[in-house]
Amino acid sequence: MGEPVVVAGGHSERGRRDNNEDAHSIRTDLGVFIVADGMGGLAAGEVASRLAVDFIPPKVIERLGRHDRPDEALRTAIESASQAILAKSNSSGESIRMGTTAVVALVRPGRVFVANLGDSPAYLVRGERVIRLTLDHTVAEELVRKGALSPDQARRSPLRNRLYKYLGSPELKELADVHDFPPRPGDRLILMSDGASGLLGEDEIGDIAGMPADPDILAKAFVDMALEKGSHDNATCIVLAFEAGEPTSPPA
């Protein structure tokens, strides 16, 4: 059996917000896929998220061309994008603070690598299993991991939306988390902004991912359900479907 072929689709909605600070990029030609959720208000969040999705894919490929390991290439590209966002923020005449989350998938022969900073998650749906691949970098979730808050307390905490790791943070000292897995035919990899993921349970994610539909239709279904359930935020989703067949390998 050959490696799975990747087919991807995405969708984004402004929702109840005045503008859309989310951005996403589908670069099947490079094997790089990214969802970013900008922060900063006014146009600043849009600038940060767009800079991330434009900057990261070619930087990953550049680092791979220098023979970085895929996880190293992802971390370096995300860190470089963070520095570029911080420089953009510092160079603005009004000293506007801006930042963005990012969840990035890199598809390589026989392996998929997923990196994130912030609270935009990635899920692998394999058969009936829904596997969350990423950790949220919010203060509340970090307190849960340290045993200081229960999951229920974290959901109600005012710290649930406060990020301690994101692109553009002047205090960023840790690089992105990277997770990897060998793809199988039938797998669905879902990248979301928290405006989409925050209203969806794992059962709903599994149900939508299991629908016999193209990835762009699935991505829209995720976003539409989040908005129908009352999301007040921008909502964005990318779905990667791994189908049986002969692959076209991304460039080395």
C-alpha positions in Angstrom: 0.0 0.0 0.0 1.4 3.4 -0.9 1.5 6.4 1.3 -1.8 8.3 1.8 -2.5 11.2 -0.5 -3.3 14.5 1.3 -6.4 16.4 0.3 -7.1 19.6 2.2 -9.8 22.3 2.6 -10.4 25.2 4.8 -13.0 27.7 5.9 -13.1 30.9 8.0 -15.9 33.2 9.3 -15.9 36.5 11.0 -18.8 35.4 13.3 -20.0 38.1 15.6 -16.8 40.1 15.6 -16.4 43.3 13.6 -13.4 41.9 11.7 -11.7 38.6 11.2 -8.3 38.3 13.0 -7.9 34.6 12.0 -5.9 33.6 9.0 -5.1 30.3 7.4 -2.9 28.9 4.7 -3.2 25.6 2.7 0.1 24.9 0.9 -0.4 21.4 -0.4 2.5 22.0 -2.8 4.8 22.5 0.2 3.1 20.1 2.6 2.5 23.0 5.1 -0.9 23.9 6.6 -1.5 26.6 9.2 -4.3 28.2 11.2 -3.5 31.4 13.1 -5.7 33.4 15.5 -4.5 37.0 15.9 -4.6 39.2 18.9 -4.2 42.9 19.5 -7.4 44.6 18.5 -8.2 46.8 15.6 -6.1 45.7 12.6 -3.2 44.5 14.8 -4.4 40.9 15.2 -5.1 40.6 11.4 -1.6 41.8 10.7 0.0 39.3 13.1 -2.0 36.3 11.9 -1.4 37.1 8.2 2.3 37.6 8.8 2.5 34.2 10.4 0.7 32.3 7.7 2.7 34.0 5.0 6.0 33.7 6.7 6.0 30.2 8.2 5.5 27.9 5.1 8.4 29.1 3.0 10.6 29.3 6.1 9.9 25.7 7.0 10.9 24.6 3.5 14.0 26.7 3.7 15.1 25.1 6.9 14.4 21.6 5.5 16.6 22.6 2.6 19.4 23.2 5.1 18.8 19.6 6.4 17.1 20.5 9.6 14.9 17.7 11.1 11.2 18.4 10.4 10.6 19.2 14.1 13.5 21.6 14.1 12.4 23.3 10.9 8.9 23.9 12.4 10.3 25.3 15.7 12.7 27.6 13.9 10.1 28.8 11.4 7.6 29.6 14.2 10.3 31.3 16.3 11.4 33.4 13.3 7.8 34.4 12.6 7.4 35.4 16.3 10.4 37.6 16.1 9.1 39.2 12.9 5.8 39.9 14.5 7.5 41.4 17.6 9.7 43.6 15.3 6.6 44.7 13.5 4.9 45.6 16.7 7.9 47.5 18.0 8.3 49.4 14.8 4.8 50.8 14.7 4.5 54.4 15.6 1.9 53.8 18.2 3.8 50.8 19.7 0.8 48.5 19.1 1.1 45.2 20.8 0.2 42.3 18.5 0.4 38.6 18.6 -1.1 35.4 17.2 -1.5 31.8 18.0 -0.4 29.2 15.4 -1.0 25.6 14.8 1.0 24.2 11.9 1.0 20.8 10.1 4.0 19.6 8.1 3.4 16.5 5.9 6.5 14.6 5.0 6.9 11.1 3.5 5.6 8.6 6.1 5.2 11.2 8.9 3.1 14.2 9.8 4.4 16.8 12.3 2.2 19.2 14.2 3.4 22.3 16.0 1.6 24.9 18.0 1.9 28.0 20.2 -1.2 29.3 21.9 -4.7 27.8 22.1 -5.4 26.8 18.5 -5.7 23.0 18.6 -5.1 20.1 16.3 -7.1 16.9 16.4 -6.4 13.5 14.7 -9.6 11.6 13.9 -8.7 7.9 13.2 -11.8 5.7 12.9 -13.9 6.4 15.9 -11.0 7.8 18.0 -10.6 11.6 18.4 -7.1 12.3 19.6 -6.1 15.8 20.7 -2.5 16.4 19.6 -1.8 19.8 21.1 -1.8 21.4 24.5 -3.4 24.9 25.1 -0.8 27.4 26.3 -3.3 29.3 28.6 -2.5 30.1 32.2 -5.6 28.1 33.3 -4.6 25.0 31.5 -1.0 25.2 32.8 -2.5 25.4 36.3 -4.5 22.3 35.6 -1.3 20.5 34.4 0.4 21.5 37.7 -2.6 20.4 39.8 -3.5 23.8 41.0 -6.9 23.9 39.2 -9.4 21.2 38.3 -10.5 21.0 34.6 -13.9 22.3 35.7 -12.3 25.2 37.6 -10.2 26.0 34.5 -13.3 26.2 32.3 -14.7 28.9 34.6 -11.5 30.7 35.3 -10.8 34.2 34.1 -7.4 32.9 33.2 -8.8 30.4 30.6 -8.2 32.9 27.7 -4.9 34.3 28.9 -2.0 33.0 26.9 1.6 32.6 28.2 3.0 31.3 24.9 2.2 32.9 21.5 3.9 34.4 18.5 4.9 38.0 19.1 5.3 37.6 22.8 8.3 39.6 24.1 8.6 37.1 27.0 8.6 34.0 24.8 11.4 31.7 26.1 10.1 28.3 25.0 9.9 27.0 21.5 6.7 25.5 20.0 5.6 22.0 21.0 5.9 19.5 18.2 4.0 16.2 17.9 4.2 13.6 15.1 2.4 10.5 13.8 2.5 8.2 10.8 -0.6 8.9 8.7 -3.0 6.1 7.7 -5.6 6.1 4.9 -8.8 7.4 6.3 -7.2 9.7 8.9 -8.5 13.3 9.3 -6.3 16.0 10.8 -8.2 19.0 11.9 -6.6 22.4 12.7 -8.8 25.0 14.3 -8.8 28.4 15.9 -10.3 28.4 19.4 -13.4 30.2 18.1 -14.3 26.9 16.4 -12.9 24.4 18.8 -14.1 26.0 22.0 -17.8 25.1 21.3 -17.3 21.6 19.9 -17.0 18.4 21.9 -15.0 15.4 20.8 -18.1 13.5 19.9 -19.1 16.4 17.5 -15.6 16.6 16.1 -15.7 12.8 15.4 -19.2 12.9 13.9 -18.3 15.7 11.4 -14.9 14.3 10.5 -16.6 11.0 9.7 -19.0 12.5 7.2 -18.3 11.3 3.6 -17.6 14.8 2.2 -14.7 16.8 0.8 -12.4 18.5 3.3 -13.6 22.0 2.4 -17.2 21.0 3.1 -16.1 19.4 6.4 -14.2 22.6 7.4 -17.3 24.7 6.8 -19.4 22.2 8.8 -17.1 22.6 11.8 -17.2 26.4 11.6 -20.9 26.5 11.0 -21.6 24.3 14.0 -19.4 26.4 16.3 -21.3 29.6 15.2 -24.7 27.9 15.6 -23.7 26.9 19.1 -23.0 30.5 20.0 -19.3 31.2 19.4 -18.7 34.9 19.7 -15.2 34.7 18.1 -13.8 34.3 14.6 -13.9 30.7 13.6 -11.5 29.0 11.3 -10.8 25.3 10.4 -8.6 23.3 8.0 -9.2 19.6 7.4 -6.6 17.3 6.0 -7.9 14.1 4.6 -5.4 11.2 4.1 -6.7 9.0 1.3 -5.3 5.8 -0.1 -3.2 6.1 -3.3 0.2 7.1 -4.6 1.4 10.3 -3.0 3.0 13.3 -4.5 5.9 14.0 -2.1 6.4 17.6 -1.0 9.7 19.2 -2.1 12.8 18.3 0.0 
